[in-house]
Amino acid sequence: MHPAGSEAAALDTPTLVVVAATANERAGALRVVAGLTVLERAVRQLRRMGHRVLVATDGTIALPPLPPAVEVRSVAGRGSIEDLRRDRGAIAVVAADLVRPANREVSGGLRVTDEESRRRAEDAVFAELLRGDLGFVARHLNKPISFRITRYLLCHLPVTPNQVTLGAAAIGLAGCALIASGERWLVVLGFLLAHLQSVLDGCDGELARVRFQQSAIGEWLDTIVDDGLNLLLVASIGVGLGRAHHTTFPTVVGFITSAMLLTYNAVAYRELHRQGEGGEVLKVRWWFLRGGDVKQLVSQQGPMRLLSTVARRDFFLLAWLVLAAVGLVPVVQVYALLVVIPSFVIALGQLVLRPGGTRP
């Protein structure tokens, strides 16, 4: 998923940071780390953090295209940059050959001078993406795969995170169509494609973060695509079982399950808008958590933590693939129903109890 934000926020802050691009930084400034030169990474990162940026250059580095709001000043050499900082009231000078994996501080960083140091910096950038609220399957299976796809393929292609989201969605749609066929091995292939979409679903957020291309539209697109595919997947399971067993009962169950899931999604979106939480459903504050969000369940013990684990998309898509592979698609439908019913009840409770409020 892509966290909301805009480079335009940098234009409203009085803080200025000078990026030194001189002969001292020439060896590493134009080396590429996760799809961006180190110099571009420094500029985009500082703007994402809310700073104005001034690039000070002595002409020894061929500057890449920079955003229009970034100021460029010629200097005689590295020694005159401190004078420039004091004259302009900048809060810091950062070197154009430093990579800062965390987007929180101006100071620190890993110096890039050669291929070995470039790889170490890129390793650190991707390690920073392993946030603490990842599920077991995502952390130990999906992320090791998606990181490699993002790092060694997508970062080198002229694609946007939103295009990756839509491409993965097409794979998920194909999976739903195969599942709805009811044919044994086509159904298994369909679940395999659904799981592949789940893996690729991590790539769009990774690409957005390492390139600093996060956007509110991307966050909502990612959420809506996943939820839409979940609805179609549940319905497809019912249709496929109905065709395989020549009965309408599984199809009816599938559409009822989809209707309950749609109710949950509608309430979750309403709460995201009401609470001012952007487009990430995990941030919704729910009544049954006394105003907390779903991420808090990760630290809890007992039935609620178990429910949150088996209801995670990365977990249930892998579990459904395994169940389908051994011929237990009816169990998949029961699994889906048991996960959706509590979500439906939670959504109805949210409509009545309305915990939390709109953030100022």
ZIMO-V344889 format. One record per helix or strand. SS is the DSSP state (H for helix, E for strand). FROM is the first residue (numbers start at 1). TO is the last residue. If there is no record, write none. Layout:
ss: [SS	SS]
from: [FROM	FROM]
to: [TO	TO]
This chain:
ss: [H	E	H	E	E	H	E	E	H	E	E	E	H	H	H	H	H	H	H	H	E	H	E	H	H	H	H]
from: [7	16	23	32	36	38	52	71	78	92	98	110	115	136	154	161	184	216	249	281	285	287	293	294	303	313	329]
to: [12	21	29	33	37	48	57	74	88	95	99	111	127	152	156	181	211	245	275	283	285	289	293	299	310	325	353]
